[in-house]
Amino acid sequence: MKELNSLVVAENPFVQKLIVNVLKNYGRCDAVSNGMEGLEYIKKSISKHKFYDLFCLDIEMPKLNGLKLLETIRMLEQKLETKKKCIIIMVTSHGEKEMIKKCCQLGCDSFLLKPIYKNNLIKVLQRHKLI
């Protein structure tokens, strides 16, 4: 299986570290603490033609929240006419139906509710055939 190229965008250092520790076992994993930094990493990866396979985005972040970053990623994919969409997993402590509905409308693929458990993350990765 191909090496996974992923980006974790999460303000909480504990959540970020937990996700990175799982993902780094399957390939390259970058991590940043806010949406603006995430957007810069995404633009850099596009310019180098090294697209990410997976994004884990926290919904609540400073500077640029996960919803806006999700929307921006999907718009960039349309603009670039990429053949394969990346997998986007939203990380949240909110399980409200309206939030989930909004994320789905914007194009997220899965959710992880906090607290994050390693086994739940691995199951999501397997479901999307990333590992």
CORJO-V342930 format. One record per residue. RES is the residue in three letters. PHI is phi in degrees with one decimal (NA if undefined). Layout:
res/phi
RES/PHI
RES/PHI
This chain:
res/phi
MET/NA
LYS/-62.9
GLU/-67.5
LEU/-79.9
ASN/-113.3
SER/-131.6
LEU/-132.4
VAL/-106.5
VAL/-122.1
ALA/-150.2
GLU/-71.3
ASN/-72.5
PRO/-62.6
PHE/-67.3
VAL/-62.0
GLN/-57.7
LYS/-63.8
LEU/-59.9
ILE/-65.7
VAL/-60.4
ASN/-61.3
VAL/-78.2
LEU/-66.2
LYS/-66.0
ASN/-72.4
TYR/-115.6
GLY/151.4
ARG/-82.4
CYS/-139.4
ASP/-96.6
ALA/-145.2
VAL/-138.4
SER/-106.4
ASN/-153.1
GLY/-63.5
MET/-66.8
GLU/-63.4
GLY/-58.5
LEU/-62.8
GLU/-63.4
TYR/-62.5
ILE/-64.1
LYS/-61.6
LYS/-64.1
SER/-65.8
ILE/-65.2
SER/-63.7
LYS/-94.9
HIS/57.3
LYS/-119.6
PHE/-68.4
TYR/-76.3
ASP/-89.8
LEU/-144.2
PHE/-124.1
CYS/-113.0
LEU/-117.3
ASP/-74.9
ILE/-71.9
GLU/-98.5
MET/-144.3
PRO/-75.6
LYS/71.2
LEU/-153.5
ASN/-76.3
GLY/-61.6
LEU/-63.1
LYS/-67.5
LEU/-66.4
LEU/-56.2
GLU/-60.1
THR/-65.1
ILE/-60.2
ARG/-65.1
MET/-67.7
LEU/-63.1
GLU/-60.7
GLN/-64.1
LYS/-62.9
LEU/-82.9
GLU/52.8
THR/-66.8
LYS/-74.1
LYS/-117.5
LYS/-77.1
CYS/-73.7
ILE/-88.7
ILE/-121.7
ILE/-108.6
MET/-90.8
VAL/-110.0
THR/-154.0
SER/-98.5
HIS/-100.5
GLY/-108.6
GLU/-66.2
LYS/-59.5
GLU/-64.5
MET/-66.8
ILE/-62.3
LYS/-61.2
LYS/-62.2
CYS/-61.8
CYS/-64.1
GLN/-62.3
LEU/-81.5
GLY/108.2
CYS/-73.9
ASP/-102.3
SER/-156.1
PHE/-126.0
LEU/-125.5
LEU/-89.5
LYS/-75.8
PRO/-71.7
ILE/-82.6
TYR/-116.5
LYS/-50.6
ASN/-61.6
ASN/-66.7
LEU/-63.0
ILE/-61.2
LYS/-61.1
VAL/-65.5
LEU/-61.3
GLN/-66.4
ARG/-58.6
HIS/-93.9
LYS/55.7
LEU/-88.4
ILE/-134.7
